[in-house]
């Protein structure tokens, strides 16, 4: 068992790069990967670095130990004695979520255990999510009298409204199959198949042209908040521009010539 001294010195966030796929692992296993200020700062710093790293095609966010992420560090929050001091913590967390959306690379959550409160928010902020059958999800702040308002932003953009409100108002856990049915995750697999499923999805996405992925992700989030007429206008402009990108022209030529595309 690691000593407290060793745990204090361990990096709160790990990064692993493998053939265009970067994995960021929340590394506070003894605290169920609770999002301390230090962990949020580390996560924000890595996302800033990744934004302009053209060698990275896909990002995976994972958690060490038994949990994916148990939300904010309540012990740390309880140590604050003024809303003025608390506001920057929640603003930093919101900024991290927005940076995930703003990242040009698609981001996949690898959810092996519980994802509660801001941890559930983190799953919702990722573009895709693959969960183990052992994963469970909750916006449990209400259970300690703290309504999960910021997790509700991500939850309300992933789930049907009444399902999101039920989770927010009750704090009850839902299992992985319910999370799949509600639209919070894309796939549910047995625990021993989680890594293979996540990496198969990441590798498939990484094989697509980077520019098309980046532009497509940006436009998806831009148009999703608009009315239908404005959304179609934005999307049509993007498709017309994207049609003449080198990657798209190579892809169409390959399709017409019945050969695999040769994307750089």
Long-range contacts (C-beta under 8 A, 24 or more apart in sequence): 11-42, 12-36, 12-38, 12-39, 12-42, 13-39, 13-42, 13-43, 13-46, 14-64, 15-46, 17-55, 17-56, 19-206, 20-55, 20-56, 20-57, 20-58, 20-206, 21-56, 21-57, 21-58, 21-59, 21-60, 21-199, 21-202, 21-203, 21-206, 22-50, 22-53, 22-56, 22-58, 22-59, 22-60, 22-105, 23-59, 23-60, 23-61, 23-62, 23-110, 24-59, 24-60, 24-61, 24-62, 25-61, 25-62, 25-63, 25-64, 26-61, 26-62, 26-63, 26-64, 26-68, 26-69, 27-64, 28-64, 29-63, 29-64, 29-65, 29-66, 29-67, 30-65, 31-70, 31-73, 32-65, 32-66, 32-67, 32-69, 32-70, 32-114, 33-63, 33-64, 33-65, 33-67, 33-68, 33-69, 33-70, 33-119, 34-69, 34-70, 34-71, 34-72, 34-73, 34-74, 34-76, 35-69, 35-71, 35-72, 35-73, 35-93, 35-118, 35-119, 35-122, 36-73, 36-76, 37-73, 37-76, 37-89, 37-92, 40-89, 40-92, 40-93, 40-96, 41-92, 43-96, 44-92, 44-95, 44-96, 44-99, 47-96, 47-99, 47-100, 47-103, 48-99, 50-103, 50-105, 51-99, 51-102, 51-103, 51-104, 54-210, 56-105, 57-105, 57-205, 57-206, 57-210, 57-213, 58-105, 58-106, 58-107, 58-108, 58-202, 58-205, 58-206, 59-103, 59-105, 59-106, 59-107, 59-108, 60-107, 60-108, 60-109, 60-110, 60-198, 60-202, 61-100, 61-107, 61-108, 61-109, 61-110, 61-122, 61-126, 62-109, 62-110, 62-112, 63-110, 63-111, 63-112, 63-113, 65-113, 66-113, 66-114, 67-113, 67-114, 67-115, 67-119, 68-109, 68-110, 68-111, 68-112, 68-113, 68-114, 68-115, 68-119, 68-122, 68-123, 68-135, 69-115, 69-116, 69-118, 69-119, 69-122, 70-114, 70-116, 70-117, 70-119, 71-116, 71-117, 71-118, 71-119, 71-120, 71-121, 71-140, 71-141, 71-151, 72-117, 72-118, 74-144, 90-150, 93-118, 93-121, 93-150, 94-150, 94-153, 96-125, 97-121, 97-122, 97-125, 97-150, 97-153, 97-154, 100-125, 100-126, 100-127, 101-125, 101-221, 103-217, 104-210, 104-213, 104-214, 104-217, 104-218, 105-210, 105-213, 105-214, 106-205, 106-213, 106-217, 108-198, 108-201, 108-202, 109-185, 110-194, 110-195, 110-198, 111-135, 111-137, 111-176, 111-185, 112-191, 112-194, 114-138, 114-173, 116-140, 117-141, 117-148, 117-151, 118-148, 118-150, 118-151, 120-148, 120-151, 120-154, 120-155, 120-167, 120-184, 121-148, 121-150, 121-151, 121-153, 121-154, 121-155, 122-154, 123-154, 123-184, 123-185, 124-151, 124-154, 124-155, 124-157, 124-158, 124-184, 125-154, 127-217, 128-186, 128-201, 129-184, 129-185, 129-186, 130-185, 130-186, 130-187, 130-188, 130-189, 130-194, 130-197, 130-198, 130-201, 131-176, 131-179, 131-180, 131-185, 131-187, 131-188, 131-189, 131-194, 132-176, 132-188, 132-189, 132-190, 132-191, 132-194, 133-175, 133-176, 133-177, 133-188, 133-189, 133-190, 133-191, 134-176, 134-191, 135-175, 135-176, 135-179, 135-185, 135-188, 136-173, 136-174, 136-175, 136-176, 137-167, 137-173, 137-174, 137-176, 137-178, 137-179, 137-184, 138-167, 138-171, 138-172, 138-173, 138-174, 139-167, 139-168, 139-171, 140-171, 140-173, 141-171, 142-168, 142-169, 142-170, 142-171, 143-171, 155-184, 157-224, 158-182, 158-183, 158-184, 159-183, 159-184, 207-263, 208-263, 209-245, 209-247, 209-248, 209-250, 209-251, 209-263, 210-247, 211-245, 211-247, 212-242, 212-245, 212-247, 212-248, 215-241, 215-242, 215-245, 216-242
